[in-house]
């Protein structure tokens, strides 16, 4: 077996852009962030998400402190938190985006669901009955939710913070949402020969 050693010269940039959904649909993006511990205690995990209309306008967003111990569970719980919020706000026809190909595959029933997230996955399926509404998007096109997930790490006493208006978003998230709406690309590094 020959292992190929990749050098920085083997990395190439690629542009990625957040793409709004078709008209009449809403786009929910979610993600999680983990802060690794300095000792043997479990790391801290935050989640976040944003719901936008087909023009890219932010309708509602959230950041959450997640009390879970795996990244897969955190990704599913961050998404479930967003779908619950959509349900509470009466938003239907939601196009769900995640930067986790594994979670998207599980939700599309292409991958086996691990036992430790079955409860969350069943609840997601109850709220979102159309399996064709789950899509993968690259993390670099999901910067708004990464910012919100990082903020979720910082408020363990407020488990979920909801941002009802675009102006109530943290400044950095508001700026990234504006950049997405205008179609500005982000750079993604692809490893491997060109």
C-alpha positions, 0 to 999 in steps of 0.5 A: 500500500502506498500512502500519498503525502500531501503538502501545502502545494497539494491544497487548492482554494475553492469558493463556496456560497450560501444559496437561498432556497426556491421561493415559498420555502425557508432555509434552516441551517444549523451547526455545533462548536466544541471547546475542548477541555483543558483537563479530563472533563468533557468538552463544552458544546454549543449549537446554533442556527438561522432561519432565512427566507428565499431572499436570504433575509434572517427571520429568526436565529438561535444559539444554544448551550448543549449538554451532550457528549458526542458531536453527532448528538450535538449536530442532531440536537442543534438541528432539532432545536431549530426545527422546534423553533420553526414549528413554534413560529409556524414556519412550514416548508423548511429546507434543512441544511447541515454541514454534517454529511453523516447527520444528513445521510441519517435523516435521509435514511441513507445511513443507519441511525446510531442508538444514542441519537435515535430519540432526537432523529425520531423527533426531527422526522416528526417535525419534518416529514419530507426526507427530501428537505435535508441537504448538506452544505459546506461549513464554510458556507455556514459561517453565521451558524458557526458564530451562533454556535460559538456564542452558545458555548458562552451562555450555559445558564440560558440554554437557548437564546432566540434572536427574533429580529435580524438587528438582535443578532450578534454583530459578527453573525449579522455581518456574515448574514448580510454577506451571504444575502449579497452572495459573497463567497467564502474560501474552502481549502480542498486537499489533494492533487488538482 
